[in-house]
Amino acid sequence: MDEFDYVVAGGGSAGCVIASRLSEDPAVSVCLLEAGGEGRNLLIRAPIGFVAGMPHGINSWNYQTVPQAGFANGRRGFQPRGKALGGSSTINAMIYAHGHPSDFDHWRDLGNPGWGFDDVLPYFTKSENNAIHRDSKYHGTSGPLQVTNLRSPSPLNEVFLKACQSQGIPFNTDYNGAQHFGCYHVQVTQRDGERHSVAAAFIHPILDRPNLEVRTKAHITGLTFDGRRATGVSYTQGRQTRTVRARREVIMAAGAFGTPQILMASGVGPGAHLQQLGIAPVLDSPGVGQNLQDHISALLIYQARTNKDTIGISPVGVARMAKAMWQWKRHRTGLITSCVAESGAYYRTGPDVEVADMEMELIVGIGDDHGRKPPIGHGYSAHLLLARPRSQGEVRLKSPDTHVDPLIDPKYFSDPYDMPTLVKGTQVALDVMNDPAFDAYCGDMLIHYDRNDPAQIEETLRAHADTEYHPCGTAKMGPDSDPMAVVDKDLKVRGIEGLRIADASIMPTVPSNNIHAPVLMIAEKCADLIKQG
């Protein structure tokens, strides 16, 4: 069958949710297209498996940025994105975080009614089955996606939480509840000691639905149009080129890089750019590929004085991992269930800051260069992300062929707000990580920061800072008055009939934390908007 009511282009987190929700109606037919595999392999199911897979392009697109003017020597950044059913939920650290209510109230105030926090909270809770917080308006308890606490966290987390509290960051039992600020144990998308990807939650259990067809290894090459109406999606599968038609709508859900790439390759985007590549414009839409935002992240790495409570490559570490594999196979507990980033904190760079402008995550190992450098020895790290960066970049085509990686330019540190704020955030984090609570563990820093020298901190950030894996905004939602808005409040692409976008690309501004949960919210809301007509 090559004609369906709805075709969902991209089987990542958003696409899985949309295909699942639309196919709940047996009178509706849905086709879901995904370039990767089924999302069931061991490196996905074993929570810690992403540490081995993601850095090396297993289950992921291993994108790089163009040379960054804000980085030392114009180095390139790393931009991995999930390539399997479930998308980046198959390679992420599984952290589940809504965001601060003001993030979504800001979307509403930008001219997007229906997207304030009170409006979108029901869509967060709709997806969620929270195993810990069962009696809270901020959590769902009957959704497909399991959210819980880690089964076997490292004792090092308690040291980190004690250090945070010593430095004035209070403990928060639920950062997805009424209070966002504070230090916490992470909430993760795991079920029974396994990663609970969005595919595992929303798609794998319903593959026998007769009105849902899932096609994997289907690399999308473009959209088809009848005038300015989207009629289908073209893709390659093996050596074959195919087209699947949509009677009602095409829903783009290929992510912050894939969605603008496919749109532009299909003739929807900045007209001059498309013409330079020999692409006949279907619609001159200047905002496609613009407004790229991402959390820039600093990295503090410490050698440990002991091999206890951390992950590392050493004789003891290898023996511990071998034992952990047996433990996980038998009981689904132990080290293999780690998400690596096991605790964290939302904190402020100064007393005059009203809402936390930084996030810090404790990594229970040496996390240098996205794990692409083997963690020889034992240590621990902290990822510090700038919660509300103001730098904006872009995605452009290198080639009309979507098999060729797009040109990704986040333009890190191009806005004058970002660097000074991250420097201040690094200073606060250094105070936490050097607190006496860490005395039994703290060895030498592998990347040196001088706490009292902002210029040295800036130089080090330019040499080592990189993504926290949260790109968004490249097909942003906005009102008619915004010429750069690609979709309206109903996620319909302006100027094109029968086409919506529902993924991180529609975010007008990046939320102040990990974006996985907001992506699920967007997908849930999109499915409802489609059902409402």
N, C-alpha and C positions, 0 to 999 in steps of 0.2 A: 504494500500500500504506500503510495507516494503523495497522497493528499490527506491532510488532516485539518481539523478546525484550527488548531494552534500548533505552531512550531516554535519551540524554545531553543534558541541558538546559544549554547553554552551550558554544560552540565556541571557547573561549579555549585557553590553553596546556594546562590540565588536561584539558579536554574532548576536544581533539584526540588527546592521548595515549591516553585511555581508549577512545575510539571506534576508534582504530587497533588497539590491543591486543586488544580484545574481538572485533573482526571478523577477527582472524587465524584464528579457528575458522570454517570455512565452514558449519558447522551452526548458527551463531548469527547472528541478524539484528540490526542496529544502526541506529538513527536518530540523527543528530547535528543539533541545532538551534542556529543562530547568528543573532543579530539583525543583524550587519553583513554585509559583502560577502565575496567569495572570498579576500581577502587577497593579491592578486597585483599591485596597482597599483605604479606607479613609485616613489611616495613610501615604499612598504614595501620594495621590492627594493633600492633605492639606500640604503646604510646611513645616510648623513647626512640622508636625506629626512625622518626623524622630526622634525628641527629645524624644518622648514617645516610639517609636517602636524599634529603633536600639539598645539601651543599653540592651534590654531584649530579643533579639533574634526574634523579630517579623519582618518578611521579611529579615532575615539575618542569616548567619552562625556565631555563636558566638565563633570564634576561640580564643585560648590563645596561647601565645608562651611557649616554654620550659623556665625553670628558666634562667634568664639573669645574667651572671657574671658581666655585667656592671651596674646592678641595685643594690640598697641597699638590702641586705639580700636575694639576688637571686630571687627577686619577678618576677612574670610573667607579660608579657604585654598583652594587649587586642587587638584582630585583627578581628573586625567585617567585613564581606563581604556580599554584597547583595545576597539574595536568592529569586528571583522573576524575571519574564521577565523584562529586563532592568537592572538587576544586581545591582551594587553599585550605579547606577544613581537613584535608588529608595530609598536609605538611606543616600545619601551624603548631603552636605550643598549646593549643586547645583551651586557651584562656577565654572565659565567657564574661563579657563586660558590656553593660548597656551604654554607658556614657553619662555625663552630667545632664540633668534636665535642661540646663541653659543651652546645651549644644543644639537641641531640637527646637527649643523656643526661638533660637536664632534663625534656624531654617524657616520657621513660620514667619518671623518678622522680616525676612528678606523677600516676602511676597509669595509664600507657599502655604496657604491656609490648609489646615488638616494635617500639618506635619509638626505641630508643637508636641511637647513631651506627653501631655495628657492625651493627645490624639493617638500617639504611636505606642504608648505603653501597652495597650491591649494586644498589639501585634508582637511585642516582645514576649509577653506571657503566653500567647497562643502557641508558639513553637516549643515552649520550655516544659520539661518535666524535672523540676528541681527536687533532688532527693534530700536536701538539707533544710531549706527554708520553705516549709510546707504551709505556713500560715502568714502570708504576707501578700499585700496587693501588688507588690513589685515582682512577684514570681508566679509562674504557671506550674501546675502540678499534673497536667494531663496531656501535654504536648508530646510530639514524637521524639524530641531531642533531650537526652539525659544530661543534666547538669548536676555536678556533685563536687565533693572535696576529694583530694588525692587520697588513695588508699594507704600509701607508705611514704609519707613525706620525710625528708631528711631532718634530723635534729638541728641542722644549721639554720633552718627557718626560724626557730625560736630565738636563736642568737640575733638574727637580723631584726626580728620584731622587737626584741628588747632594746637593741641599739636605736631603732626608730623612735621608740617611746622615750628613751633617754634624751633624744635630740628634739623632743617636742612634737612628734608626730603620733597622735593617739592610735590605739588599736581599734579597728573597725570590724565588727563581726560580719557585716554584709555590705560591701561596697556597691552592690546593686540595689540596695535598699534606700532608706530615707536619707542616709548620709553617705556622701561620696568620698570625702576627705579622710585620710588616715592610712594606716598600714594594715595588712590583711593576709590571710591565706587565700590563694587563688581558688576560684571556682572554675572547673574544667568540664569540657564535653567528653566525658568518659562514661562507659557503662560496663559494669562487672569486670573492671580492670583492663578494658580495651578502649581504644579511641572510638568515640561515637561520632563518626563523620556525618555530614549531612546526607550523604548517600546511604549510609547505614541506617540513618533515622527515617528518611523520607522516601527513598527509592528502592533499596534492596528488598524491603518487606512487601512491596506492591508490584513487583515485576510481572506477576501473573494477571494484572488487570488487562482485560482484552482491549480496552480503549487507550492504553499507553504503550507506545513503542519507544524503546531506548536504543539509540545507535551509538556505540562507542567506536573509537579509532576513526571518527568522522571529523576531518579537519575542514572547518568552514572557510570557503574561499570568497563568499560574497552573498549579497541579497539580490533577489530578482524583483523587478518592478513592472507595473503596468502604468505608465505615466508616473504619477507621484503616489502610487499606492503600492505598498510592499505586498508581494504575492508569494514569496517563498525564500528558500535558502539553498545555495549551492555548496557542495562539499566534496572532498575527495575521501575515498575509503579504499585503502590499498592502492591499486592502480586505476580504479574506476572513479569517474566524475559523475556525480548525481545531483539532482535537484528535487527537493521536497516542497510541495506547495502548501500554503496556508489559506484555508477558506475564510477565516475570520481575521487572525492577527499573527504577526511574528513578534516574539518577545526576545529582545537582545539581552543576554545575560553572560557575556564573555569577559566581564571584568574591566578594570580601569585601563588596561592596555589593549585587551582583545576587542572590546566593544568599539572604541574609536578607530582601531585599525580596520576592522571589518566594514564599518560605516564608510570610512574614507575610500577603501578599496572598491566599494560599491557605488561611489559617486556622491556620497552625502558628507559634506565637510567644507572646509575653506576652499572656495572655488579656485583661487590662484594656485594654491598648493597642489590641488588635484590636476590642474591643467599642466603644471610643470612635469608631472609624472605621466602625462598622456591619458589621464582618466577623464572621461566625459562627465561633468557634474550633472547629477540628478537634482540636487538641491545645494545651493550655496549656503552652508550653515557654519558660520565662522567660529562658533564655540566648540565644535567637535575637536577633541584633542587638546583643548585649552584647559586652564584652571587645574592642572595636575597638582595635587597636594599630597604630602606624605609626612609621616613623623620621622624627623631626623633623630638619630640615637647616638649617644656617647656610650663608651664601654670602659668600665673600671675592672681590671683583672688583678687578682691577688694570688700569689702562690700560698699554699697552705703549709703550716708547720707540721701537720699530721695528715695521714691518708684517710682518716675517719670522716664519714659523713659527706664525702664529695665523690664526684665521678671523675675518673682520670685513667690514663694509660700508664700502668706500672704493673709489676708482678702481682701486687696485692689487688690492684684495680681490675686486672684481667681475671683473676681468680674469683673476685667478687661478682663480676659480670657473668661468668660462667654459672656460678651458683644461682644468680638472679634469673637467668634464663630457665633453669630447671624449676625454680620457685614460681615463675610466671606461668610456665606450661602446666604445672600441677594445680596452682591455686589462684592464678591471676592477681598476685600481690608482689610486693618487692620493688626493686630498683627499676625494672622494666616498665612499671606503671608511672614512672616519673614524667612530668612534662618539662623538666629541667628548670623552667622559670616557676618556682614553687611558691613564692610569696612576693609581696610587692607593697608599694605605697603610692598614694596620690598625695603630693605635697606642694608647698608654695615656695616661691623664690624670695619672698619678703613679706613682712607683716601687713603691707598695704595691698596685697593681692587677695581678692575676695574668693575666687574659685581656684582650686589647684591648677597650676600651670605646668606641672611636671608629673611624670609617672616614673617610678623606679621598679625594676623587677630583679629579684635575687636569682642568679643562675648558680646551681650547685655543681659547677665545674668550670673549667677554663674555656670560655666561649669566644675565642679569637677568630676574627675574619669569618663570621657566620658558620663556624665549625669546619671551614675548609683547611685550617691548619690543625693537624692532629693534636688533641689535648694531652701532650706528654706531661706526666707528673700529675700532681693533685693541686687543686686550687678552687677558687670560686670567683664569680663575677657579678657585676651589676650593670644592667641595661638602663640607661636614663633616656627617656624620650621627652621631647618638647611637645607638650600636650596640644597647643594651639599655634602651630607654625603659620607664618604669614607669607612665606615664599610660595610662588606659584610657577609651575613649569608647563611643559607641553609634551604631547605625543604626536609624532609625525611619521609619515610613511618613508621608508627607505626604498621600497619597491611596491608596485601594485599587487605583487604576489604575497598573499598572507602567510606563505611558508617562510618568508624572510622576516626576521625580527623587526619590529618597528623601532624608530628612533625615540628613545625615552630620555627626556631632559627635565628632571625635577627642579633644576636651578636652585639647589640647596644654598642657603645662607644669602640669597639674593635680596631678601627684605632685611632692612637694618634692625628689625626687632629680634630676629631669631638668634643671632650669635650672642649678644649680651645676655639674653635670657637663659640660653643654654649654659653659658659660662657660670651664671649665678646658680643654676640648678645643679651643675657639677660640683660647685663648692659645697652646697648643702649635702649632696650625696657623699662627698668625701668625708664630711663630718660624721655621717652615719656609719660609713664603712670603716672608719678609723676609731669608732667609739670603743671604749674599754671592753664592751661586751664581746668583741672579736679577738681579744688578746690571746686566747688559747689557740686561735687559728691563723691569725694574720701574719703573713710573711711579706716578701718584697712585692711591689707592684710590677707587673710586666709591661705596662704602659705608664710612664711617669707623668703625674700631674702635680704641679706645685699649688697647693691650696690657696696660698696668699699672693699668687702672681697671675692675674687675669690674662695678661698677654701670653704667658706660657700655656695656660689652659686653652686659649683660643688657637694657638699654633698646633697644639696636640689634637684638638678637635678637627681642625682642617686636615690633619694627617690621618685620622682614624675614624671619624664619625661616618655613619652610613644609615641606611634605611632601618626602620623597625617593621617593615613589611606591610605598610598600611596605605598603599597608593589609592587615590580616589579623585573624583571631581571632574573627570575628563569629558563628561556629557551632562553637564550640571542641570539641575532643576531650577526654574526661575519663572518670574512673571513675564507677560508679553512685553513689558517695558524694558526688559533686559535683553539686548541684542545677542548676548553670548549664551543665553539659556537655550539648551538643546531640547529639553522636555518640559512639559507643563506639570502642574500639581498632580495630574492623573497619570504622569509618566509617559504620556503620548509625545512622540517626536513631532515637533512643530514643522509644519509644511509637508509632512508625509502621512498618509492615511494607513491604517492597519499595522502600525509599528510602535511598539513601546520599548522602553529600556528599564530594566530593574536589576541593578547591581551597584557596586560601589561608585561607578562612574557618575551616577546622578547626584551624589552628595554635593551640595553647594559649598560646604566647608567640612573639613575633616573633624569628626568627633574627637573628644579629648582622651581617647584610650583605644584599645584594640578594636578593630572595626568589624569583627566577624558577627557579633550579635546584631549590630545595626544593619548589616547586609541581610540577615535573615528577616529582620523586621520589614525592610523595604520589600522583600520578596512576598512576605505574607500580605502586606498592604496592596501590592500590585495584583496579586491573585484575587483579592476581594474587589478591587476596582474593576477588574475584567468581568467578574461574575455579576457586578451591579450594572454593567453595560455602559 
